[in-house]
Amino acid sequence: MSDVFSSLVGASSAADALRHHARHPVHAYLFIGAAGTGVHDALNAFAAALQCPDHGCARCPVCRGVLEGADADVQWIERAGPAWRVDEIREAERVARRRPLGPGRQIVILEDVELTVSGASPSAPALLKSLEEPPTRTVFLLGASELPGALDTVASRCVLVRLVAPRDGDIEERLRDEGVSSDAAQSAARAALGNLERARVLADDPALVARLDWWRALPDRLTGTPAVASALAREATALLDEAMEPLERSLTQAATRERDEAAQLGVRATNRREFEAQSRREQRRFRAEELTVGLSTMTAVYRERLARDLEASREGDPRADQRVVATLRRLDALAEAQRRLSTTLDEGLLLHDLLFTLSDF
């Protein structure tokens, strides 16, 4: 590892910017990136770079202390519920006004700050107040998965660092570096939708390839009766249930590690209620991503059919034009299903509607 930013996957532009800011820091930074883009790791790496005499060498005791969570001047502020409360933001401000114990800076880190604009009493105004006049040796590091309009004023007080989803090749390379076999790394990277954490879960899922093959074969199986379409929709739901098992193992292991580390450091672990809420969010996101992969796999199959039928039409096949129209209709149905995934529509209903539309009755 050349420096603390070398661990960030597919984020070379952001890493270069952070290397510059580590030498010339300002009082607040807002890291924005969807799940899997490495916001947490980027926050931790930048905190180490801010404290390190060599701006993030990754080798010195200072870097190791920050990366291992042992630097008393790097404070990760935790929230207790689904949204940030005003008193929690005020606690962050209180910590920010402490004088650093060491020669470095007082660094205050808050993740999921988009949750300061939700809840019964939004805490974004309190966060804004904290950012307006911080002490000279304090740096706020904020993380968010999105930037809602209500957070614009907070964002205007920060340097924005945008993280993008890593490419499949970057994820595959990282998985191989972590000891995953080449075949498993390739399959997991392709099904990860740019999410490194999802890729790590999938790399531990021996059924992944079989699930992808099931989705590829599905168009050829949709040639029976409505009962066949209904049965295939139930099979799809069962596959989604199966896909959740590695994630559930991973979440349980993560909770155990966090409790053990908190006990060793003498700090408070995430409470059970918050852990369960976070786990449910992660499971919903993972399941939606798994269905997205399935629909994308089917879309690729129909696009291959469309290309063949267009070629056949140019060669004079009298039935090719009819097949082209039917395939375009199916591609439209798949695109609509992808759109409906972003709503609260019941997953089972979505699958039944889609497979009935795609079927040749």
Residue frames relative to the residue before (quaternion, step in Angstrom):
aa qw qx qy qz dx dy dz
M 1.0000 0.0000 0.0000 0.0000 0.00 0.00 0.00
S 0.3343 -0.7758 0.4959 0.2010 3.62 -0.58 1.08
D 0.7748 -0.1264 0.0588 0.6166 3.60 1.10 -0.65
V 0.7398 -0.4331 0.2655 0.4412 3.58 -1.25 0.05
F 0.6670 0.5137 -0.3059 0.4445 3.60 1.15 -0.50
S 0.4984 0.6676 -0.4260 0.3526 3.59 1.23 -0.18
S 0.6239 0.5594 -0.3382 0.4284 3.59 1.19 -0.44
L 0.5704 0.5917 -0.3870 0.4181 3.61 1.23 -0.28
V 0.3054 -0.7917 0.5102 0.1399 3.56 -0.67 1.14
G 0.8634 0.0417 -0.0500 0.5003 3.56 -0.85 1.03
A 0.6067 0.5611 -0.3463 0.4440 3.58 1.14 0.54
S 0.1189 0.8479 -0.5105 0.0796 3.57 0.99 0.81
S 0.6543 0.5114 -0.3258 0.4519 3.61 0.95 -0.80
A 0.6613 0.4863 -0.3032 0.4841 3.57 0.93 -0.91
A 0.6391 0.5336 -0.3299 0.4449 3.60 0.96 -0.83
D 0.6469 0.5106 -0.3261 0.4632 3.60 0.95 -0.81
A 0.6497 0.5063 -0.3191 0.4688 3.58 0.98 -0.82
L 0.6709 0.4970 -0.3054 0.4578 3.59 0.95 -0.84
R 0.5923 0.5502 -0.3702 0.4576 3.60 1.07 -0.61
H 0.6482 0.4985 -0.3150 0.4818 3.59 1.01 -0.78
H 0.7045 0.4703 -0.2843 0.4490 3.58 0.81 -0.96
A 0.5727 0.5836 -0.3933 0.4203 3.60 1.10 -0.50
R 0.6856 0.4521 -0.2713 0.5019 3.59 1.15 -0.58
H 0.7910 0.1697 -0.0694 0.5837 3.58 1.14 -0.62
P 0.0444 0.8615 -0.5049 0.0301 3.60 0.62 1.08
V 0.2589 -0.6984 0.6376 0.1967 3.49 -1.37 0.43
H 0.7303 -0.4970 0.2696 0.3834 3.58 -1.27 0.01
A 0.8290 0.0872 -0.0204 0.5521 3.64 1.12 -0.44
Y 0.0721 -0.7745 0.6284 0.0101 3.53 -1.11 0.84
L 0.1499 -0.7663 0.6196 0.0802 3.56 -1.11 0.76
F 0.1736 -0.7837 0.5938 0.0559 3.57 -0.56 1.26
I 0.0620 -0.8089 0.5846 -0.0106 3.58 -0.70 1.09
G 0.3173 0.7332 -0.5565 0.2280 3.56 -0.80 1.00
A 0.5211 -0.6426 0.4664 0.3130 3.55 -1.03 0.79
A 0.7079 -0.4297 0.3367 0.4482 3.55 -1.30 0.24
G 0.7901 0.3122 -0.2382 0.4706 3.55 -0.95 0.92
T 0.5993 0.5798 -0.3721 0.4077 3.60 1.21 -0.17
G 0.5582 -0.6635 0.3644 0.3396 3.59 1.26 0.02
V 0.1982 0.8060 -0.5368 0.1514 3.60 1.06 0.62
H 0.6557 0.5165 -0.3216 0.4471 3.60 0.86 -0.93
D 0.6800 0.4839 -0.2936 0.4662 3.59 0.86 -0.95
A 0.6454 0.5189 -0.3261 0.4559 3.59 1.00 -0.76
L 0.6244 0.5283 -0.3331 0.4690 3.59 1.02 -0.79
N 0.6776 0.4963 -0.2901 0.4586 3.57 0.89 -0.95
A 0.6576 0.5105 -0.3086 0.4601 3.57 0.95 -0.89
F 0.6755 0.4870 -0.3054 0.4618 3.58 0.92 -0.86
A 0.6052 0.5424 -0.3568 0.4607 3.59 1.05 -0.69
A 0.6466 0.5069 -0.3175 0.4735 3.59 0.98 -0.82
A 0.6627 0.5112 -0.3097 0.4512 3.58 0.93 -0.87
L 0.6416 0.5263 -0.3241 0.4542 3.59 1.06 -0.72
Q 0.7133 0.4459 -0.2558 0.4763 3.58 1.05 -0.71
C 0.6257 0.5950 -0.3295 0.3819 3.57 1.09 -0.73
P 0.4944 -0.6563 0.4751 0.3147 3.65 -0.91 0.82
D 0.7356 0.3596 -0.2114 0.5338 3.58 1.20 -0.56
H 0.5420 -0.6853 0.3650 0.3215 3.58 1.24 0.54
G 0.8072 -0.3254 0.1388 0.4725 3.56 0.92 0.93
C 0.1565 0.8381 -0.5089 0.1191 3.57 0.96 0.85
A 0.3310 -0.7704 0.4678 0.2795 3.62 1.23 -0.56
R 0.6850 0.4883 -0.2861 0.4588 3.62 1.23 -0.01
C 0.6631 0.5418 -0.3161 0.4085 3.58 1.05 -0.70
P 0.6685 -0.5018 0.3601 0.4142 3.62 -1.24 0.32
V 0.6096 0.5564 -0.3637 0.4319 3.59 1.07 -0.65
C 0.6635 0.4904 -0.3048 0.4757 3.60 0.87 -0.94
R 0.6720 0.4987 -0.3120 0.4499 3.56 0.83 -0.95
G 0.6413 0.5379 -0.3308 0.4358 3.58 0.98 -0.81
V 0.6692 0.4800 -0.3041 0.4788 3.58 0.93 -0.85
L 0.6875 0.5000 -0.2914 0.4387 3.58 0.83 -0.99
E 0.7153 0.4204 -0.2460 0.5010 3.57 1.14 -0.60
G 0.5306 -0.6662 0.3907 0.3492 3.58 1.28 0.10
A 0.5520 0.6470 -0.3662 0.3776 3.58 1.19 0.45
D 0.5233 0.6084 -0.4306 0.4130 3.62 1.22 0.25
A 0.3874 -0.7628 0.4734 0.2096 3.58 -0.54 1.20
D 0.6834 0.4767 -0.2912 0.4701 3.59 1.20 -0.36
V 0.6317 0.4414 -0.3459 0.5352 3.59 1.28 0.21
Q 0.0302 -0.8434 0.5333 -0.0580 3.56 -0.21 1.32
W 0.1841 -0.7461 0.6331 0.0928 3.56 -0.75 1.13
I 0.2162 -0.7855 0.5700 0.1062 3.57 -0.47 1.20
E 0.1920 -0.8013 0.5612 0.0780 3.59 -0.78 1.05
R 0.3025 -0.7132 0.5944 0.2158 3.54 -1.17 0.58
A 0.4484 -0.7180 0.4738 0.2429 3.58 -1.14 0.61
G 0.7966 0.2649 -0.1267 0.5284 3.59 1.12 -0.50
P 0.7573 -0.4028 0.2621 0.4422 3.57 -1.25 -0.22
A 0.7638 0.1928 -0.1399 0.5999 3.62 1.24 -0.28
W 0.5629 -0.5914 0.4515 0.3601 3.56 -1.23 0.49
R 0.2716 -0.7501 0.5821 0.1575 3.57 -0.97 0.91
V 0.6391 -0.5414 0.3836 0.3890 3.56 -1.19 0.53
D 0.6682 0.5018 -0.3239 0.4437 3.62 0.90 -0.82
E 0.6173 0.5327 -0.3471 0.4633 3.61 1.14 -0.54
I 0.6382 0.4982 -0.3217 0.4908 3.59 1.05 -0.72
R 0.6446 0.5139 -0.3242 0.4641 3.59 1.01 -0.73
E 0.5994 0.5343 -0.3529 0.4803 3.57 1.14 -0.59
A 0.6238 0.5260 -0.3345 0.4715 3.59 1.03 -0.75
E 0.6510 0.5056 -0.3166 0.4694 3.59 0.99 -0.81
R 0.6276 0.5334 -0.3405 0.4535 3.58 1.02 -0.77
V 0.6506 0.4998 -0.3084 0.4815 3.57 0.97 -0.86
A 0.6398 0.5515 -0.3241 0.4260 3.57 0.98 -0.85
R 0.7074 0.4663 -0.2689 0.4581 3.60 1.07 -0.65
R 0.4810 0.6445 -0.4551 0.3823 3.58 1.26 0.10
R 0.4596 -0.6411 0.5309 0.3097 3.53 -1.18 0.55
P 0.5209 -0.6456 0.4412 0.3422 3.64 -0.86 0.84
L 0.4638 -0.6785 0.4990 0.2749 3.56 -1.07 0.75
G 0.7548 0.3284 -0.1787 0.5389 3.59 1.14 -0.65
P 0.7212 -0.4554 0.3100 0.4199 3.55 -1.30 -0.18
G 0.6182 0.5759 -0.3429 0.4104 3.59 1.22 -0.25
R 0.6956 -0.4520 0.3626 0.4247 3.53 -1.13 -0.73
Q 0.4358 -0.5967 0.5803 0.3425 3.52 -1.37 0.13
I 0.0544 -0.8183 0.5719 -0.0192 3.58 -0.50 1.19
V 0.1132 -0.7970 0.5932 0.0059 3.54 -0.73 1.15
I 0.0828 -0.8282 0.5541 -0.0143 3.57 -0.60 1.17
L 0.0060 0.7707 -0.6366 0.0265 3.55 -0.93 0.97
E 0.1981 -0.7759 0.5893 0.1076 3.56 -0.85 0.97
D 0.8193 0.2585 -0.1930 0.4740 3.56 -1.35 0.31
V 0.1923 0.8247 -0.5169 0.1253 3.58 0.94 0.79
E 0.4670 0.6347 -0.4722 0.3951 3.60 1.22 0.00
L 0.6286 0.5407 -0.3286 0.4523 3.57 1.26 -0.38
T 0.4999 0.6134 -0.4526 0.4111 3.60 1.23 0.29
V 0.6850 0.4608 -0.2985 0.4789 3.60 1.22 -0.22
S 0.6456 0.4795 -0.3254 0.4973 3.59 1.27 0.14
G 0.6062 0.5655 -0.4150 0.3748 3.55 -1.30 0.01
A 0.6991 -0.4827 0.3287 0.4126 3.55 -1.31 0.19
S 0.7869 0.1374 -0.0615 0.5984 3.59 1.09 -0.76
P 0.2617 -0.7999 0.5166 0.1575 3.62 0.07 1.22
S 0.2913 -0.7970 0.5149 0.1217 3.54 -0.91 1.00
A 0.3581 0.7591 -0.4823 0.2508 3.60 1.24 0.11
P 0.6346 0.5192 -0.3646 0.4414 3.68 0.89 -0.68
A 0.6395 0.5066 -0.3322 0.4733 3.61 1.03 -0.71
L 0.6350 0.5164 -0.3309 0.4697 3.59 1.02 -0.76
L 0.6309 0.5362 -0.3288 0.4543 3.57 0.97 -0.84
K 0.6470 0.5193 -0.3150 0.4611 3.57 0.94 -0.87
S 0.6449 0.5311 -0.3211 0.4461 3.59 1.00 -0.81
L 0.7022 0.4870 -0.2664 0.4458 3.55 1.04 -0.78
E 0.6061 0.6332 -0.3527 0.3276 3.57 1.12 -0.57
E 0.8197 0.0566 -0.0203 0.5697 3.61 0.96 -0.72
P 0.0758 0.8221 -0.5601 0.0684 3.62 0.52 1.10
P 0.6027 -0.5411 0.4274 0.4017 3.59 -1.19 0.41
T 0.6806 -0.5371 0.3243 0.3784 3.55 -1.20 0.63
R 0.7750 0.3583 -0.1860 0.4862 3.60 0.91 -0.88
T 0.5701 0.5761 -0.3902 0.4368 3.60 1.20 0.40
V 0.0666 -0.7679 0.6363 0.0333 3.55 -1.09 0.83
F 0.2475 -0.7436 0.6052 0.1397 3.56 -0.91 0.97
L 0.0726 -0.7605 0.6442 0.0375 3.56 -0.99 0.92
L 0.0652 -0.8144 0.5762 -0.0223 3.56 -0.55 1.20
G 0.1422 -0.7803 0.6037 0.0801 3.55 -1.14 0.70
A 0.0469 0.7865 -0.6134 0.0535 3.57 -1.07 0.75
S 0.4242 -0.6910 0.5217 0.2654 3.55 -1.15 0.62
E 0.7815 0.0615 -0.0312 0.6201 3.57 1.25 -0.38
L 0.3331 -0.7292 0.5603 0.2081 3.55 -1.31 0.25
P 0.1464 -0.8088 0.5644 0.0767 3.60 0.05 1.25
G 0.6592 -0.5438 0.3474 0.3862 3.54 -1.16 0.58
A 0.6381 0.5507 -0.3280 0.4265 3.57 1.05 -0.74
L 0.6682 0.4797 -0.2939 0.4868 3.59 1.27 -0.23
D 0.3785 0.7663 -0.4643 0.2323 3.62 1.25 0.02
T 0.6661 0.5048 -0.3226 0.4443 3.59 0.92 -0.82
V 0.6170 0.5171 -0.3380 0.4876 3.57 1.06 -0.72
A 0.6598 0.5181 -0.3102 0.4472 3.58 0.90 -0.94
S 0.6364 0.5528 -0.3350 0.4208 3.59 1.04 -0.72
R 0.6593 0.4875 -0.3065 0.4835 3.60 1.22 -0.33
C 0.7095 0.4423 -0.2308 0.4978 3.59 1.29 -0.12
V 0.4461 -0.5739 0.5899 0.3517 3.48 -1.40 0.18
L 0.2963 -0.7685 0.5417 0.1681 3.59 -0.76 1.02
V 0.0769 -0.7575 0.6478 0.0243 3.53 -1.01 0.94
R 0.1116 -0.8201 0.5603 0.0312 3.58 -0.39 1.22
L 0.1620 -0.7772 0.6048 0.0621 3.54 -0.88 1.04
V 0.2061 -0.7874 0.5725 0.0987 3.56 -0.88 0.95
A 0.6302 -0.5316 0.4003 0.4000 3.54 -1.24 0.43
P 0.4446 -0.6913 0.4890 0.2922 3.61 -0.84 0.86
R 0.5484 -0.6052 0.4656 0.3409 3.55 -1.22 0.52
D 0.6698 -0.5013 0.3604 0.4125 3.55 -1.25 0.48
G 0.6609 0.5257 -0.3130 0.4347 3.58 0.92 -0.88
D 0.6373 0.5191 -0.3267 0.4665 3.58 1.04 -0.76
I 0.6573 0.4999 -0.3074 0.4727 3.57 0.96 -0.88
E 0.6472 0.5277 -0.3218 0.4461 3.57 0.90 -0.90
E 0.6589 0.5085 -0.3093 0.4599 3.57 0.94 -0.88
R 0.6553 0.5056 -0.3194 0.4615 3.59 0.95 -0.86
L 0.6465 0.5175 -0.3293 0.4537 3.60 0.92 -0.83
R 0.6454 0.5018 -0.3288 0.4729 3.60 0.97 -0.79
D 0.6275 0.5307 -0.3322 0.4629 3.59 1.03 -0.76
E 0.6981 0.4563 -0.2600 0.4867 3.58 1.14 -0.64
G 0.6562 -0.5663 0.2903 0.4056 3.57 1.28 0.26
V 0.4666 0.6593 -0.4612 0.3673 3.59 1.23 0.20
S 0.5302 -0.6321 0.4549 0.3353 3.59 -1.00 0.78
S 0.6544 -0.5463 0.3521 0.3864 3.58 -1.17 0.59
D 0.6771 0.4951 -0.3056 0.4505 3.60 0.87 -0.93
A 0.6746 0.4843 -0.2965 0.4717 3.59 0.91 -0.92
A 0.6410 0.5273 -0.3271 0.4518 3.59 1.00 -0.81
Q 0.6578 0.5111 -0.3135 0.4558 3.57 0.97 -0.83
S 0.6735 0.4882 -0.3002 0.4668 3.58 0.86 -0.93
A 0.6722 0.5005 -0.3046 0.4526 3.59 0.89 -0.91
A 0.6508 0.5222 -0.3225 0.4469 3.58 0.94 -0.86
R 0.6763 0.4991 -0.3001 0.4511 3.59 0.92 -0.85
A 0.7339 0.4064 -0.2267 0.4949 3.58 1.09 -0.66
A 0.5448 0.6759 -0.3689 0.3320 3.59 1.28 -0.07
L 0.2939 -0.7799 0.5006 0.2340 3.61 1.23 -0.34
G 0.7034 -0.4862 0.2629 0.4469 3.56 1.04 0.82
N 0.5812 0.5780 -0.3589 0.4465 3.58 1.28 0.21
L 0.3506 -0.7731 0.4897 0.1990 3.59 -0.35 1.24
E 0.6552 0.5063 -0.3287 0.4542 3.60 0.93 -0.82
R 0.6263 0.5102 -0.3377 0.4831 3.58 1.01 -0.73
A 0.6333 0.5362 -0.3330 0.4478 3.60 0.97 -0.82
R 0.6445 0.5188 -0.3297 0.4547 3.60 0.97 -0.77
V 0.6367 0.5041 -0.3293 0.4817 3.57 1.03 -0.74
L 0.6840 0.4972 -0.2885 0.4490 3.58 0.87 -0.96
A 0.6112 0.5628 -0.3531 0.4302 3.59 1.08 -0.66
D 0.6938 0.4196 -0.2550 0.5269 3.57 1.27 -0.43
D 0.5900 0.5685 -0.3446 0.4581 3.57 1.29 0.36
P 0.2386 -0.8169 0.5061 0.1405 3.64 -0.08 1.21
A 0.6532 0.5270 -0.3166 0.4420 3.60 1.21 -0.36
L 0.3980 0.7516 -0.4646 0.2469 3.61 1.24 -0.08
V 0.6858 0.4886 -0.3024 0.4468 3.59 0.74 -1.02
A 0.6439 0.5196 -0.3243 0.4584 3.59 0.97 -0.82
R 0.6454 0.5106 -0.3311 0.4616 3.62 0.99 -0.74
L 0.6492 0.5069 -0.3216 0.4670 3.57 0.95 -0.81
D 0.6360 0.5163 -0.3251 0.4725 3.58 1.02 -0.76
W 0.6124 0.5496 -0.3472 0.4498 3.59 1.06 -0.75
W 0.6792 0.4777 -0.2964 0.4719 3.60 0.89 -0.90
R 0.6362 0.5263 -0.3394 0.4506 3.61 1.01 -0.72
A 0.7083 0.4612 -0.2592 0.4674 3.57 1.02 -0.80
L 0.4991 0.7098 -0.4112 0.2792 3.59 1.18 -0.47
P 0.6411 0.5290 -0.3687 0.4162 3.69 0.78 -0.75
D 0.6728 0.4936 -0.3071 0.4577 3.59 0.99 -0.74
R 0.6662 0.5001 -0.3039 0.4623 3.59 1.19 -0.41
L 0.6159 0.5654 -0.3396 0.4309 3.60 1.25 -0.27
T 0.4574 0.6794 -0.4499 0.3561 3.58 0.73 1.05
G 0.5755 0.6192 -0.3601 0.3947 3.58 1.24 0.27
T 0.7562 -0.3363 0.3006 0.4740 3.52 -1.06 -0.88
P 0.6866 -0.4293 0.3517 0.4696 3.60 -1.24 0.04
A 0.6061 0.5559 -0.3616 0.4391 3.59 1.07 -0.63
V 0.6181 0.5339 -0.3410 0.4654 3.60 1.09 -0.70
A 0.6546 0.5090 -0.3136 0.4626 3.58 0.90 -0.90
S 0.6500 0.5149 -0.3109 0.4646 3.57 0.99 -0.84
A 0.6564 0.5063 -0.3100 0.4654 3.59 0.97 -0.86
L 0.6563 0.5020 -0.3132 0.4681 3.60 1.00 -0.78
A 0.6061 0.5386 -0.3567 0.4641 3.60 1.07 -0.63
R 0.6471 0.4959 -0.3213 0.4818 3.59 1.03 -0.77
E 0.6181 0.5320 -0.3462 0.4637 3.61 1.03 -0.71
A 0.6419 0.5304 -0.3222 0.4503 3.57 0.97 -0.85
T 0.6426 0.5161 -0.3162 0.4698 3.58 1.00 -0.83
A 0.6441 0.5142 -0.3193 0.4677 3.58 1.00 -0.81
L 0.6290 0.5274 -0.3345 0.4629 3.60 1.05 -0.72
L 0.6351 0.5188 -0.3287 0.4686 3.57 1.01 -0.78
D 0.6208 0.5282 -0.3375 0.4708 3.59 1.03 -0.76
E 0.6561 0.5185 -0.3040 0.4564 3.57 0.95 -0.90
A 0.6493 0.5411 -0.3182 0.4293 3.57 0.99 -0.83
M 0.6314 0.5651 -0.3337 0.4131 3.60 1.14 -0.55
E 0.5396 0.6759 -0.4008 0.3023 3.60 1.10 -0.56
P 0.6749 0.4692 -0.3301 0.4641 3.68 0.81 -0.80
L 0.6268 0.5291 -0.3476 0.4542 3.59 1.03 -0.72
E 0.6502 0.5173 -0.3249 0.4519 3.59 0.90 -0.86
R 0.6229 0.5139 -0.3391 0.4826 3.60 1.06 -0.72
S 0.6623 0.5199 -0.3052 0.4449 3.56 0.93 -0.92
L 0.6585 0.5039 -0.3141 0.4623 3.60 0.94 -0.85
T 0.6425 0.5166 -0.3262 0.4625 3.59 0.98 -0.80
Q 0.6604 0.5026 -0.3038 0.4679 3.57 0.95 -0.86
A 0.6420 0.5249 -0.3207 0.4577 3.58 1.01 -0.81
A 0.6467 0.5155 -0.3202 0.4621 3.58 0.99 -0.82
T 0.6425 0.5177 -0.3209 0.4650 3.57 1.00 -0.81
R 0.6521 0.5115 -0.3136 0.4635 3.59 0.94 -0.89
E 0.6636 0.5105 -0.3178 0.4451 3.57 0.90 -0.89
R 0.6488 0.5079 -0.3275 0.4624 3.59 0.95 -0.82
D 0.6591 0.5109 -0.3101 0.4566 3.58 0.95 -0.87
E 0.6742 0.4889 -0.2985 0.4662 3.58 0.92 -0.91
A 0.6374 0.5238 -0.3299 0.4589 3.59 1.00 -0.80
A 0.6463 0.5169 -0.3188 0.4620 3.57 1.00 -0.82
Q 0.6628 0.5097 -0.3084 0.4536 3.59 0.97 -0.82
L 0.7364 0.4072 -0.2238 0.4918 3.57 1.04 -0.85
G 0.4217 -0.7280 0.4485 0.3018 3.58 1.28 -0.20
V 0.5304 0.6007 -0.4267 0.4192 3.58 1.09 0.72
R 0.6027 -0.5731 0.4199 0.3633 3.56 -1.31 0.25
A 0.3369 -0.7216 0.5704 0.2011 3.55 -0.88 0.95
T 0.6516 -0.4839 0.3969 0.4286 3.56 -1.28 0.32
N 0.4417 -0.7110 0.4642 0.2898 3.58 -0.74 0.98
R 0.6777 -0.5380 0.3249 0.3818 3.53 -1.22 0.60
R 0.6454 0.5340 -0.3336 0.4326 3.56 0.93 -0.83
E 0.6795 0.4727 -0.2918 0.4793 3.58 0.92 -0.88
F 0.6254 0.5325 -0.3458 0.4536 3.59 1.01 -0.76
E 0.6662 0.5002 -0.3096 0.4584 3.58 0.91 -0.86
A 0.6420 0.5091 -0.3281 0.4701 3.60 1.01 -0.76
Q 0.6518 0.5077 -0.3070 0.4724 3.57 0.98 -0.86
S 0.6441 0.5253 -0.3202 0.4547 3.58 0.99 -0.83
R 0.6436 0.5160 -0.3265 0.4615 3.59 0.97 -0.81
R 0.6382 0.5137 -0.3341 0.4661 3.60 0.98 -0.80
E 0.6619 0.5086 -0.3018 0.4605 3.56 0.95 -0.91
Q 0.6582 0.5091 -0.3121 0.4585 3.59 0.96 -0.82
R 0.6457 0.5099 -0.3276 0.4645 3.60 0.96 -0.82
R 0.6642 0.4984 -0.3075 0.4646 3.56 0.93 -0.89
F 0.6608 0.5144 -0.3097 0.4504 3.58 0.91 -0.91
R 0.6616 0.5056 -0.3119 0.4576 3.58 0.94 -0.88
A 0.6462 0.5068 -0.3208 0.4719 3.59 0.97 -0.82
E 0.6501 0.5042 -0.3204 0.4696 3.58 1.00 -0.77
E 0.6244 0.5325 -0.3415 0.4581 3.60 1.02 -0.75
L 0.6643 0.4794 -0.3071 0.4844 3.59 0.94 -0.81
T 0.6054 0.5526 -0.3486 0.4546 3.58 1.06 -0.72
V 0.6405 0.5142 -0.3218 0.4710 3.58 0.98 -0.84
G 0.6478 0.5199 -0.3207 0.4552 3.59 0.95 -0.84
L 0.6802 0.4772 -0.2935 0.4727 3.57 0.88 -0.91
S 0.6392 0.5187 -0.3257 0.4651 3.58 1.04 -0.75
T 0.6236 0.5321 -0.3374 0.4628 3.59 1.06 -0.72
M 0.6538 0.4919 -0.3090 0.4849 3.59 0.97 -0.83
T 0.6196 0.5505 -0.3417 0.4429 3.58 0.99 -0.80
A 0.6454 0.5211 -0.3212 0.4570 3.57 0.98 -0.84
V 0.6309 0.5297 -0.3343 0.4578 3.60 1.02 -0.78
Y 0.6915 0.4690 -0.2880 0.4679 3.59 0.86 -0.91
R 0.6170 0.5281 -0.3557 0.4625 3.61 1.06 -0.59
E 0.6176 0.5229 -0.3427 0.4772 3.57 1.06 -0.69
R 0.6340 0.5194 -0.3240 0.4724 3.58 1.01 -0.81
L 0.6467 0.5341 -0.3219 0.4392 3.56 0.94 -0.92
A 0.6496 0.5165 -0.3208 0.4564 3.58 0.94 -0.87
R 0.6611 0.5002 -0.3118 0.4643 3.59 0.95 -0.84
D 0.6882 0.4866 -0.2919 0.4520 3.57 0.91 -0.90
L 0.6113 0.5317 -0.3527 0.4682 3.59 1.06 -0.64
E 0.6429 0.5042 -0.3157 0.4826 3.57 1.00 -0.80
A 0.6524 0.5095 -0.3157 0.4638 3.59 0.98 -0.86
S 0.6231 0.5381 -0.3372 0.4566 3.59 1.07 -0.73
R 0.6558 0.5048 -0.3136 0.4655 3.58 0.96 -0.82
E 0.6920 0.4613 -0.2736 0.4831 3.56 1.15 -0.61
G 0.6325 -0.6020 0.3070 0.3785 3.60 1.28 0.17
D 0.3530 0.7230 -0.5194 0.2878 3.62 1.18 0.31
P 0.3830 -0.7696 0.4552 0.2318 3.65 -0.46 1.12
R 0.7152 0.4352 -0.2635 0.4792 3.63 1.12 -0.47
A 0.4734 0.7121 -0.4261 0.2952 3.61 1.25 -0.22
D 0.6363 0.5411 -0.3463 0.4271 3.60 0.95 -0.82
Q 0.6329 0.5267 -0.3292 0.4622 3.57 1.03 -0.75
R 0.6568 0.4989 -0.3096 0.4731 3.57 1.01 -0.82
V 0.6100 0.5512 -0.3495 0.4494 3.60 1.05 -0.73
V 0.6588 0.5044 -0.3104 0.4639 3.59 0.90 -0.92
A 0.6638 0.5063 -0.3061 0.4575 3.59 0.93 -0.91
T 0.6701 0.4946 -0.3060 0.4613 3.59 0.96 -0.83
L 0.6239 0.5258 -0.3420 0.4662 3.60 1.00 -0.71
R 0.6226 0.5333 -0.3349 0.4644 3.57 1.05 -0.77
R 0.6705 0.4922 -0.2984 0.4681 3.57 0.95 -0.84
L 0.6327 0.5149 -0.3392 0.4685 3.60 1.01 -0.71
D 0.6185 0.5252 -0.3406 0.4750 3.59 1.06 -0.69
A 0.6476 0.5187 -0.3189 0.4581 3.60 0.99 -0.83
L 0.6515 0.5033 -0.3159 0.4717 3.57 0.99 -0.78
A 0.6394 0.5166 -0.3290 0.4649 3.60 0.97 -0.79
E 0.6437 0.5090 -0.3201 0.4733 3.59 1.02 -0.79
A 0.6335 0.5207 -0.3360 0.4634 3.60 1.01 -0.76
Q 0.6270 0.5250 -0.3383 0.4656 3.59 0.99 -0.77
R 0.6505 0.5121 -0.3201 0.4607 3.57 0.97 -0.82
R 0.6824 0.5005 -0.2920 0.4456 3.58 0.92 -0.92
L 0.5311 0.6339 -0.4110 0.3836 3.59 1.18 -0.37
S 0.6588 0.5211 -0.3141 0.4424 3.59 1.10 -0.60
T 0.6181 0.5123 -0.3500 0.4828 3.59 1.27 -0.06
T 0.6018 -0.5601 0.4228 0.3813 3.57 -1.30 -0.08
L 0.2931 0.7891 -0.4969 0.2107 3.58 1.24 0.31
D 0.5579 -0.6140 0.4460 0.3358 3.55 -1.05 0.78
E 0.5097 -0.6854 0.4440 0.2707 3.56 -0.84 1.08
G 0.6583 0.5169 -0.3127 0.4490 3.58 0.93 -0.88
L 0.6461 0.5106 -0.3145 0.4723 3.57 1.00 -0.84
L 0.6264 0.5418 -0.3354 0.4490 3.57 0.98 -0.82
L 0.6787 0.4928 -0.2923 0.4595 3.59 0.89 -0.95
H 0.6523 0.5073 -0.3257 0.4594 3.59 0.91 -0.84
D 0.6553 0.5065 -0.3169 0.4622 3.60 0.88 -0.91
L 0.6774 0.5089 -0.3007 0.4378 3.56 0.87 -0.96
L 0.7166 0.4596 -0.2735 0.4478 3.59 0.73 -1.03
F 0.5977 0.5262 -0.3683 0.4797 3.60 1.10 -0.53
T 0.6650 0.5053 -0.3061 0.4569 3.60 0.96 -0.84
L 0.7009 0.4729 -0.2682 0.4618 3.57 1.01 -0.81
S 0.5875 0.6374 -0.3654 0.3393 3.60 1.14 -0.52
D 0.3358 -0.6899 0.6048 0.2135 3.51 -1.32 0.52
F 0.0141 -0.8154 0.5780 -0.0286 3.59 -0.01 1.29
